[in-house]
Amino acid sequence: MTGLFLRALTLSYFRSHKRAVLALDGRPVVFHGANGAGKTNILEAVSLLSPGRGLRRAGAEEIARRPEALGWKVTALLQSLHQIHEVETWAEGGGSRQVTIDGKPAPQLALGRIARVVWLVPAQDRLWTESAEGRRRFLDRVAMSFEPGHGDAVLAYEKAMRERNRLLKDGQGDRHWYHALELQMARAGAEIQANRAYAVARLAAAQDEAETSFPTADLQVLHADGAEEGPEGEAALAEAFAAGRMRDLAAGRTLLGPHRADLGATYSAKGVAARDASTGEQKALLVSLVLANSRALAKDFGAPPILLLDEVAAHLDAHRRAALYDEICALGAQAFMSGTGPELFEALGDRAQVFEVHETDGVSAVQKGSIA
């Protein structure tokens, strides 16, 4: 059997789990149990098999189980197309996260070369109504799924911008310092813009090419303060940073650039902004984008990504839940899904592995369950 999926997953002192060992077969995976039992913790562990800080954006020190605080470890046997890799990621004693692939130390970026992981979590239900920061994070995660190096471009841009902002706050006027930092920001910023534009184009194409029960969204990358036009490309960004120094000095921070971008979305069928759609429609639009992301990645990578769908049944009626499960199975994706009860996943039948998660005396446990 080929494709992209986890054959085995082990958690050690990870959040509420002292130890959890799962044997997996490539089918979608359902975790059900009471709120707080530790379901999301398992999905978070899988998310750390990709570059970045995972679906909760937690620091390595936050993940270790309390009160032991011994550190934590996630081990996985990953089927990646025609190869099998043993992947480990861990942190000890408040240290930074480490990664090994097949027993050899590796940078986090290397995880993106052997796997793709896409997720949807309850916090994203507010994506269309919250601040632009959340939509930028969502867009950057999509961009990184297509181009794992996108994360490095974002880090390079933010590092140079922090230095520039420090000069601005201190009232420094040395144009040579600004010029050097602005060139770094422009170079990384142009890469960020190109990756974001590519991601939006791929999502649009994947939505248009598929027959789906979920609504489509027209997407647009906006500039600072929601403007449809702004500086794009390395030369234009460098010029804009230089031209805006006096205004930025007054504000004590950089007021223009990719860090001020936004993701605009319109519910195509109704022609209304996503922020004005109903709660159920907003959730359906998010699911549509995640599925589109997965279809596009399947073409690029050769297999659909691993999907993490936390409390995915919330705000979806029975018809749309069944449609989602059908699309996941048709795609051939190993989707890790969580919910409070097995009845939410009845439409999956025997197409999924099912586990019940429960907590006793502060320790989470996982055991095989069933939907029936």
Phi, psi and omega per residue, in radians:
M1 nan 2.222 3.106
T2 -1.931 -3.126 -3.113
G3 2.183 -2.784 3.097
L4 -2.241 1.943 3.120
F5 -2.877 2.855 3.075
L6 -1.562 2.290 3.037
R7 -1.575 -0.490 -3.132
A8 -2.696 2.622 -3.141
L9 -2.515 2.284 3.097
T10 -2.255 2.292 3.079
L11 -1.977 2.332 3.094
S12 -2.226 2.081 3.136
Y13 0.877 0.739 -3.119
F14 -1.792 1.919 -3.107
R15 0.922 -2.107 -3.071
S16 -1.468 -0.070 -3.083
H17 -1.726 1.988 2.992
K18 -1.156 -0.826 3.084
R19 -2.751 2.278 3.068
A20 -2.401 2.284 -3.119
V21 -2.190 2.142 -3.107
L22 -2.139 2.286 2.987
A23 -1.768 2.177 -2.994
L24 -2.158 2.712 -3.048
D25 -2.182 0.186 3.090
G26 1.730 -0.311 3.073
R27 -1.266 2.826 2.983
P28 -0.938 2.659 -3.064
V29 -2.158 2.244 3.138
V30 -1.944 2.283 2.996
F31 -2.031 2.139 3.078
H32 -2.204 2.664 -3.119
G33 2.871 3.051 -3.104
A34 -1.159 2.772 3.047
N35 -1.036 2.371 3.134
G36 1.486 0.061 -3.097
A37 -1.311 -0.405 3.133
G38 2.076 0.271 -3.124
K39 -1.145 -0.872 -3.107
T40 -1.108 -0.522 3.124
N41 -1.048 -0.637 3.127
I42 -1.185 -0.756 3.115
L43 -1.114 -0.657 3.103
E44 -1.093 -0.698 3.120
A45 -1.049 -0.742 3.112
V46 -1.138 -0.641 -3.124
S47 -1.106 -0.430 3.133
L48 -1.415 0.072 2.970
L49 -1.546 0.263 3.048
S50 -2.276 2.872 3.140
P51 -1.122 2.621 3.063
G52 1.860 -2.905 -3.010
R53 -1.739 0.178 3.059
G54 1.435 3.125 -2.983
L55 -1.244 -0.320 3.067
R56 -1.729 -0.075 -3.097
R57 0.959 0.677 -3.082
A58 -1.535 2.575 3.004
G59 -1.260 2.699 -3.083
A60 -0.978 -0.614 -3.084
E61 -1.262 -0.358 -3.120
E62 -1.354 -0.328 -2.958
I63 -1.499 -0.483 -3.060
A64 -1.056 2.403 -3.133
R65 -1.118 2.412 3.080
R66 -1.827 2.585 0.156
P67 -1.594 -0.001 -3.021
E68 -1.067 -0.764 3.131
A69 0.906 0.761 -3.119
L70 -1.567 -0.070 -2.940
G71 1.758 3.141 -3.089
W72 -2.534 2.867 -3.136
K73 -2.668 2.448 3.031
V74 -2.170 2.218 3.115
T75 -2.127 2.377 -3.116
A76 -2.458 2.545 2.966
L77 -1.799 1.937 -2.976
L78 -1.888 2.119 2.970
Q79 -1.507 2.027 -3.139
S80 -2.145 1.699 -3.053
L81 1.005 -2.001 -3.060
H82 -1.719 0.172 -3.105
Q83 -2.151 2.686 3.062
I84 -2.049 2.237 -3.124
H85 -2.114 2.470 2.954
E86 -1.685 2.093 -3.079
V87 -2.028 2.319 3.053
E88 -2.262 2.437 3.008
T89 -2.442 2.449 -3.030
W90 -2.815 2.958 2.989
A91 -2.564 2.522 -3.119
E92 -2.214 2.416 2.968
G93 0.889 0.712 3.129
G94 1.376 0.107 3.128
G95 -1.355 3.095 -3.128
S96 -1.354 2.848 -3.119
R97 -1.240 2.359 3.119
Q98 -1.973 2.722 3.141
V99 -2.403 2.395 2.907
T100 -2.252 2.521 3.053
I101 -2.177 2.080 -3.087
D102 0.965 0.702 3.054
G103 1.431 -0.008 -3.109
K104 -1.962 2.377 3.105
P105 -1.000 2.456 -3.092
A106 -2.536 2.622 3.028
P107 -1.275 2.759 3.116
Q108 -1.008 -0.589 -3.124
L109 -0.995 -0.532 -3.132
A110 -1.131 -0.454 3.084
L111 -1.080 -0.625 -3.132
G112 -1.229 -0.257 3.132
R113 -1.486 -0.425 -3.100
I114 -1.883 -0.153 -3.119
A115 -2.690 2.740 2.985
R116 -2.227 2.306 -3.136
V117 -2.240 2.213 -3.123
V118 -2.159 2.421 -3.118
W119 -2.396 2.800 3.049
L120 -2.406 2.118 -3.076
V121 -2.171 2.774 -3.075
P122 -0.954 -0.590 -3.136
A123 -1.037 -0.474 -3.139
Q124 -1.336 -0.166 3.066
D125 -1.043 -0.416 3.135
R126 -1.660 0.201 -3.014
L127 -0.935 -0.775 -3.010
W128 -1.390 -0.233 -3.088
T129 -1.963 -0.188 -3.126
E130 -1.495 -2.947 -3.116
S131 -1.264 2.918 -3.117
A132 -1.102 -0.430 -3.095
E133 -1.000 -0.771 3.136
G134 -1.115 -0.670 3.124
R135 -1.224 -0.616 3.057
R136 -1.092 -0.771 3.126
R137 -1.049 -0.757 3.125
F138 -1.063 -0.828 -3.130
L139 -1.119 -0.714 -3.139
D140 -1.165 -0.595 3.088
R141 -1.157 -0.719 3.089
V142 -1.094 -0.801 3.133
A143 -1.046 -0.695 -3.131
M144 -1.213 -0.472 3.099
S145 -1.162 -0.551 3.088
F146 -1.483 -0.678 -3.105
E147 -2.301 1.647 -3.088
P148 -0.938 -0.482 3.137
G149 -1.255 -0.109 3.123
H150 -1.041 -0.640 -3.140
G151 -1.065 -0.645 3.117
D152 -1.178 -0.644 3.107
A153 -1.125 -0.717 3.116
V154 -1.102 -0.762 3.130
L155 -1.116 -0.713 3.132
A156 -1.128 -0.726 3.127
Y157 -1.112 -0.825 -3.082
E158 -1.150 -0.634 3.120
K159 -1.121 -0.819 3.126
A160 -1.134 -0.658 -3.132
M161 -1.175 -0.665 3.091
R162 -1.055 -0.719 3.110
E163 -1.136 -0.739 3.120
R164 -1.123 -0.734 3.135
N165 -1.113 -0.591 3.095
R166 -1.119 -0.736 3.087
L167 -1.086 -0.713 -3.125
L168 -1.123 -0.766 -3.125
K169 -1.148 -0.610 3.132
D170 -1.412 -0.070 3.133
G171 1.251 0.395 -3.136
Q172 -1.172 2.505 -3.094
G173 -2.103 0.128 -3.106
D174 -1.219 1.897 -3.050
R175 -1.182 -0.418 3.140
H176 -1.184 -0.699 3.087
W177 -1.096 -0.830 3.132
Y178 -1.044 -0.775 -3.076
H179 -1.038 -0.770 -3.119
A180 -1.120 -0.776 3.136
L181 -1.193 -0.672 -3.125
E182 -1.171 -0.565 3.057
L183 -1.147 -0.711 3.086
Q184 -1.107 -0.770 3.125
M185 -1.105 -0.724 -3.118
A186 -1.137 -0.715 -3.127
R187 -1.133 -0.874 3.133
A188 -1.209 -0.645 -3.130
G189 -1.118 -0.673 3.113
A190 -1.130 -0.667 3.091
E191 -1.147 -0.718 3.092
I192 -1.049 -0.828 -3.135
Q193 -1.056 -0.762 -3.131
A194 -1.123 -0.734 -3.141
N195 -1.158 -0.704 3.123
R196 -1.141 -0.753 3.135
A197 -1.101 -0.714 3.112
Y198 -1.105 -0.754 -3.140
A199 -1.068 -0.771 3.132
V200 -1.113 -0.723 3.125
A201 -1.108 -0.701 3.137
R202 -1.189 -0.678 3.082
L203 -1.097 -0.761 -3.135
A204 -1.071 -0.792 -3.131
A205 -1.126 -0.724 -3.115
A206 -1.175 -0.594 3.068
Q207 -1.197 -0.738 -3.079
D208 -1.201 -0.539 -3.035
E209 -1.459 -0.210 -3.008
A210 -1.899 2.537 2.941
E211 -1.642 2.073 -3.011
T212 -2.497 2.724 3.094
S213 -1.456 -0.023 -3.093
F214 -1.827 2.537 -3.089
P215 -1.213 2.682 3.112
T216 -1.708 2.755 3.137
A217 -2.153 2.358 2.976
D218 -1.500 2.155 -3.035
L219 -1.946 2.618 3.100
Q220 -2.634 2.324 3.037
V221 -1.479 2.113 -3.116
L222 -1.785 2.762 3.130
H223 -1.625 -2.908 -3.089
A224 -0.946 2.384 3.104
D225 1.033 0.525 3.054
G226 1.337 0.194 -3.141
A227 -1.207 2.471 3.139
E228 -1.386 -0.338 -3.139
E229 -2.187 2.606 3.133
G230 -3.091 3.121 -3.109
P231 -1.147 2.300 3.101
E232 -2.322 2.439 -3.127
G233 1.636 2.793 -3.020
E234 -1.063 -0.824 -3.088
A235 -1.138 -0.779 -3.116
A236 -1.148 -0.680 3.124
L237 -1.165 -0.767 3.130
A238 -1.054 -0.737 3.124
E239 -1.131 -0.724 -3.125
A240 -1.166 -0.693 3.107
F241 -1.097 -0.764 -3.142
A242 -1.127 -0.753 -3.102
A243 -1.187 -0.439 -3.075
G244 -1.668 0.168 -3.061
R245 -1.051 -0.782 -3.090
M246 -1.125 -0.740 3.100
R247 -1.130 -0.710 3.140
D248 -1.193 -0.612 3.068
L249 -1.050 -0.714 3.136
A250 -1.152 -0.619 -3.115
A251 -1.503 -0.370 -3.102
G252 1.342 0.310 3.141
R253 -2.848 2.894 -3.127
T254 -1.426 2.106 -3.005
L255 -1.714 -0.077 -3.066
L256 -2.473 2.483 3.110
G257 2.513 3.135 -3.117
P258 -1.024 -0.406 3.127
H259 -1.269 -0.128 3.101
R260 -1.907 0.139 -3.095
A261 -1.246 2.890 3.125
D262 -2.476 2.795 3.066
L263 -1.902 1.963 3.090
G264 -1.570 2.473 -3.125
A265 -2.461 2.387 3.092
T266 -2.175 2.333 3.056
Y267 -1.212 1.867 -2.952
S268 -0.992 -0.840 -3.027
A269 -1.121 -0.535 -3.081
K270 -1.852 -0.232 -3.135
G271 1.175 0.469 3.128
V272 -2.001 2.624 3.097
A273 -1.058 2.500 -3.121
A274 -0.997 -0.584 -3.112
R275 -1.154 -0.370 -3.123
D276 -1.697 -0.028 3.111
A277 -1.324 2.896 3.105
S278 -1.211 2.898 3.140
T279 -1.027 -0.771 3.121
G280 -1.123 -0.679 3.116
E281 -1.179 -0.683 3.109
Q282 -1.087 -0.732 3.112
K283 -1.142 -0.725 3.139
A284 -1.116 -0.639 3.089
L285 -1.131 -0.708 3.102
L286 -1.098 -0.800 3.119
V287 -1.051 -0.713 3.117
S288 -1.034 -0.741 -3.134
L289 -1.192 -0.680 3.105
V290 -1.118 -0.732 3.111
L291 -1.168 -0.694 3.106
A292 -1.111 -0.760 3.079
N293 -0.987 -0.746 -3.111
S294 -1.184 -0.727 3.125
R295 -1.120 -0.735 3.141
A296 -1.149 -0.721 3.133
L297 -1.153 -0.611 3.113
A298 -1.027 -0.643 3.098
K299 -1.220 -0.754 -3.083
D300 -1.240 -0.837 -2.974
F301 -1.528 -0.453 -3.080
G302 1.745 -0.030 3.099
A303 -2.799 2.611 3.106
P304 -1.157 2.702 -3.138
P305 -1.264 2.888 2.930
I306 -1.300 2.271 -3.105
L307 -1.849 2.393 3.056
L308 -2.069 1.951 -3.037
L309 -2.151 1.610 -3.056
D310 -1.469 2.190 -3.124
E311 0.861 0.770 -3.016
V312 -1.163 -0.418 -3.086
A313 -1.278 -0.278 -3.128
A314 -1.057 2.278 3.100
H315 1.228 0.166 3.025
L316 -1.942 2.277 3.090
D317 -1.321 3.038 -3.056
A318 -1.033 -0.676 -3.131
H319 -1.104 -0.806 -3.113
R320 -1.262 -0.556 3.053
R321 -1.069 -0.819 3.138
A322 -1.091 -0.695 3.126
A323 -1.125 -0.684 3.119
L324 -1.095 -0.819 -3.119
Y325 -1.093 -0.695 3.106
D326 -1.079 -0.722 -3.124
E327 -1.196 -0.679 3.105
I328 -1.081 -0.797 -3.118
C329 -1.198 -0.670 3.099
A330 -1.132 -0.624 3.112
L331 -1.222 -0.470 -3.101
G332 1.413 0.447 -3.086
A333 -1.577 2.512 2.949
Q334 -1.480 1.815 -3.112
A335 -1.839 2.221 3.039
F336 -1.663 2.037 -3.047
M337 -2.157 2.551 3.127
S338 -2.227 2.670 3.101
G339 -2.953 2.888 -3.064
T340 -1.310 -0.498 -3.094
G341 -2.452 2.682 -3.120
P342 -1.159 -0.403 -3.118
E343 -1.099 -0.390 3.126
L344 -1.198 -0.280 -3.042
F345 -2.065 0.311 -3.093
E346 -0.980 -0.628 -3.090
A347 -1.151 -0.263 3.104
L348 -1.345 -0.540 -3.117
G349 1.009 -2.342 -3.115
D350 -1.574 0.277 3.100
R351 -1.415 -0.024 -3.093
A352 -2.323 2.681 2.896
Q353 -1.486 2.466 -3.056
V354 -2.181 2.344 3.102
F355 -2.303 2.441 3.027
E356 -1.730 2.323 3.140
V357 -1.983 2.242 3.114
H358 -2.430 2.823 -3.103
E359 -2.124 2.307 3.081
T360 -2.321 2.138 3.140
D361 0.921 0.702 3.058
G362 1.405 0.104 3.134
V363 -2.023 2.224 3.122
S364 -1.463 2.485 3.104
A365 -2.325 2.618 -3.119
V366 -2.174 2.282 3.081
Q367 -2.431 2.697 -3.139
K368 -1.083 2.429 3.123
G369 -2.315 -2.846 3.109
S370 -2.613 2.825 3.106
I371 -1.452 -0.627 -3.090
A372 -1.160 nan nan
